[in-house]
Amino acid sequence: MLALPNSASSPAGWRWTPVNTGSRSATSSPPSVPRVLPDIERWLRMCSPTCRSRRQAVGKDILTGLAGESGTGVRLATGIDVSNSDHDPPDWFALIPDVRRCAPDELPPGYRNGHHYTVPLIDMPTHLAYLARRLELAGGDITIGRVDSFGDASRLAPVIINCTGLGARALVDDREVFPIRGQHVVVRNPGLTDFVEVDTGDSLDLIAIYPHGDRVVFGGTADPHVWSRYPDPVATTKILERCSRVEPRLKDVEVLEVRVGLRPTRSAIRLTAELGPAGAVIVHNYGHGGAGVSLSWGCAASVAELVERGVSI
Ligand SMILES: Cc1cc2nc3c(=O)[nH]c(=O)nc-3n(C[C@H](O)[C@H](O)[C@H](O)COP(=O)(O)OP(=O)(O)OC[C@H]3O[C@@H](n4cnc5c(N)ncnc54)[C@H](O)[C@@H]3O)c2cc1C
């Protein structure tokens, strides 16, 4: 596994769902996704099945393709997204060919409606290791170290992609970036195959259950402006209680691990280019909140485009 220090990507980020991203029902408005939506809509358009450009393969399509290869950490998973409220289906359902309403016997006790569909589900430790291998096979080297200024970085490379997430607060003094803390519990899989996502309304206590092979990752929480990376035992107990009410097979399971991550959130994703020291091209790409995995390939395509085009400011 590629263990990145202080990263949101290592401990979390599981499911392709652009407006939901593992934190809310398909039909609600999540706190962990940047609130200013034009960027999100642009990345969504990039994933659209009707898109005819080279971006056709971006986003969901790429993850769907990776699900067919072994060792990528991506699989196509079926599951349900359930709610007690009546909402219009979100726009991104248009990207999912097999979405359908749940039959009553598919709903957990106490829930009135839901949808059943298939999306890429991503085991992040495996996926990050796959991405690192892929980069190395393409001729890249990975050196892990702290960058304190773009002056330092420009001595190493003429193009700098700034994907520092919350680190952008210090590196580029961007006070708009803030954490939304998330906590997940990892247990041995008692036999689950399908994901479950529950609409918890405005509550910061989320319910999402993701089976990943012999483990199940579930939670969670969404605490804005909380910086602690330490597991909160009270939150763990509550996660176990509310998730096992929805999926009784999670009752009394052995907890293997508790994971905490800070979603690097911003009112809008910053994806811009500028000229830096010594003529270096700097492309900023951070602030993806709870949607960074879903948006990763779409945003990467935009970054590549900015680098190819060069900076004109
Ligand atoms: C609990 C939880 C659940 C989530 N679920 C989903 C989901 O279901 N679907 C989804 O799409 N997304 C999900 N996300 C969000 C997703 O994980 C993030 O949006 C994504 O990982 C952000 O990636 P990033 O590379 O921008 O930031 P990070 O992964 O945080 O990476 C930033 C990296 O930059 C490094 N860095 C910072 N400053 C410096 C510096 N000065 N010098 C050198 N290095 C530096 C950091 O150490 C870190 O390694 C979830 C997040 C959490 C916490």
The ligand as an SDF file (V2000), in Angstrom:
LIG
                    3D

 53 58  0  0  0  0  0  0  0  0999 V2000
  -14.2420    9.2400    5.3280 C   0  0  0  0  0  0  0  0  0  0  0  0
  -14.1110    9.6780    3.8940 C   0  0  0  0  0  0  0  0  0  0  0  0
  -14.9080    9.0800    2.9250 C   0  0  0  0  0  0  0  0  0  0  0  0
  -14.7940    9.4560    1.5950 C   0  0  0  0  0  0  0  0  0  0  0  0
  -15.5710    8.8400    0.6630 N   0  0  0  0  0  0  0  0  0  0  0  0
  -15.4440    9.1720   -0.6380 C   0  0  0  0  0  0  0  0  0  0  0  0
  -16.2040    8.5100   -1.6280 C   0  0  0  0  0  0  0  0  0  0  0  0
  -16.9910    7.6050   -1.3430 O   0  0  0  0  0  0  0  0  0  0  0  0
  -16.0590    8.8900   -2.9230 N   0  0  0  0  0  0  0  0  0  0  0  0
  -15.1970    9.9000   -3.2710 C   0  0  0  0  0  0  0  0  0  0  0  0
  -15.1100   10.2350   -4.4480 O   0  0  0  0  0  0  0  0  0  0  0  0
  -14.4510   10.5480   -2.3550 N   0  0  0  0  0  0  0  0  0  0  0  0
  -14.5540   10.2170   -1.0440 C   0  0  0  0  0  0  0  0  0  0  0  0
  -13.8210   10.8530   -0.1040 N   0  0  0  0  0  0  0  0  0  0  0  0
  -13.0270   12.0310   -0.5030 C   0  0  0  0  0  0  0  0  0  0  0  0
  -11.6970   11.6890   -1.0890 C   0  0  0  0  0  0  0  0  0  0  0  0
  -11.0470   10.7230   -0.2870 O   0  0  0  0  0  0  0  0  0  0  0  0
  -10.8900   12.9930   -1.1850 C   0  0  0  0  0  0  0  0  0  0  0  0
  -11.6080   13.9860   -1.8810 O   0  0  0  0  0  0  0  0  0  0  0  0
   -9.6050   12.7380   -1.9390 C   0  0  0  0  0  0  0  0  0  0  0  0
   -8.9270   11.6590   -1.3480 O   0  0  0  0  0  0  0  0  0  0  0  0
   -8.7420   13.9890   -1.9380 C   0  0  0  0  0  0  0  0  0  0  0  0
   -7.5610   13.6520   -2.6120 O   0  0  0  0  0  0  0  0  0  0  0  0
   -6.3840   14.6960   -2.7280 P   0  0  0  0  0  0  0  0  0  0  0  0
   -5.3020   13.9780   -3.4430 O   0  0  0  0  0  0  0  0  0  0  0  0
   -6.8770   16.0020   -3.2480 O   0  0  0  0  0  0  0  0  0  0  0  0
   -5.9520   14.9830   -1.2150 O   0  0  0  0  0  0  0  0  0  0  0  0
   -5.1650   14.0230   -0.2130 P   0  0  0  0  0  0  0  0  0  0  0  0
   -5.5090   12.5800   -0.4370 O   0  0  0  0  0  0  0  0  0  0  0  0
   -5.4220   14.5990    1.1320 O   0  0  0  0  0  0  0  0  0  0  0  0
   -3.6610   14.2040   -0.6620 O   0  0  0  0  0  0  0  0  0  0  0  0
   -2.9390   15.3840   -0.4290 C   0  0  0  0  0  0  0  0  0  0  0  0
   -1.4810   14.9630   -0.2200 C   0  0  0  0  0  0  0  0  0  0  0  0
   -0.6550   16.1130   -0.2790 O   0  0  0  0  0  0  0  0  0  0  0  0
    0.3240   15.9950    0.7270 C   0  0  0  0  0  0  0  0  0  0  0  0
    0.7920   17.3490    1.0400 N   0  0  0  0  0  0  0  0  0  0  0  0
    0.0980   18.3830    1.5720 C   0  0  0  0  0  0  0  0  0  0  0  0
    0.8700   19.4650    1.6720 N   0  0  0  0  0  0  0  0  0  0  0  0
    2.0880   19.1150    1.2050 C   0  0  0  0  0  0  0  0  0  0  0  0
    3.3270   19.8200    1.0420 C   0  0  0  0  0  0  0  0  0  0  0  0
    3.4780   21.1130    1.3930 N   0  0  0  0  0  0  0  0  0  0  0  0
    4.4080   19.1600    0.5420 N   0  0  0  0  0  0  0  0  0  0  0  0
    4.2810   17.8360    0.1570 C   0  0  0  0  0  0  0  0  0  0  0  0
    3.1250   17.1260    0.2790 N   0  0  0  0  0  0  0  0  0  0  0  0
    2.0510   17.7640    0.7940 C   0  0  0  0  0  0  0  0  0  0  0  0
   -0.4050   15.3420    1.8890 C   0  0  0  0  0  0  0  0  0  0  0  0
    0.5150   14.7770    2.8050 O   0  0  0  0  0  0  0  0  0  0  0  0
   -1.2400   14.3000    1.1410 C   0  0  0  0  0  0  0  0  0  0  0  0
   -0.5110   13.1120    0.9810 O   0  0  0  0  0  0  0  0  0  0  0  0
  -13.8830   10.4930    1.2300 C   0  0  0  0  0  0  0  0  0  0  0  0
  -13.0680   11.0650    2.2030 C   0  0  0  0  0  0  0  0  0  0  0  0
  -13.1650   10.6670    3.5270 C   0  0  0  0  0  0  0  0  0  0  0  0
  -12.2650   11.2940    4.5480 C   0  0  0  0  0  0  0  0  0  0  0  0
  1  2  1  0
  2  3  1  0
  2 52  2  0
  3  4  2  0
  4  5  1  0
  4 50  1  0
  5  6  2  0
  6  7  1  0
  6 13  1  0
  7  8  2  0
  7  9  1  0
  9 10  1  0
 10 11  2  0
 10 12  1  0
 12 13  2  0
 13 14  1  0
 14 15  1  0
 14 50  1  0
 15 16  1  0
 16 17  1  0
 16 18  1  0
 18 19  1  0
 18 20  1  0
 20 21  1  0
 20 22  1  0
 22 23  1  0
 23 24  1  0
 24 25  2  0
 24 26  1  0
 24 27  1  0
 27 28  1  0
 28 29  2  0
 28 30  1  0
 28 31  1  0
 31 32  1  0
 32 33  1  0
 33 34  1  0
 33 48  1  0
 34 35  1  0
 35 36  1  0
 35 46  1  0
 36 37  1  0
 36 45  1  0
 37 38  2  0
 38 39  1  0
 39 40  1  0
 39 45  2  0
 40 41  1  0
 40 42  2  0
 42 43  1  0
 43 44  2  0
 44 45  1  0
 46 47  1  0
 46 48  1  0
 48 49  1  0
 50 51  2  0
 51 52  1  0
 52 53  1  0
M  END
$$$$
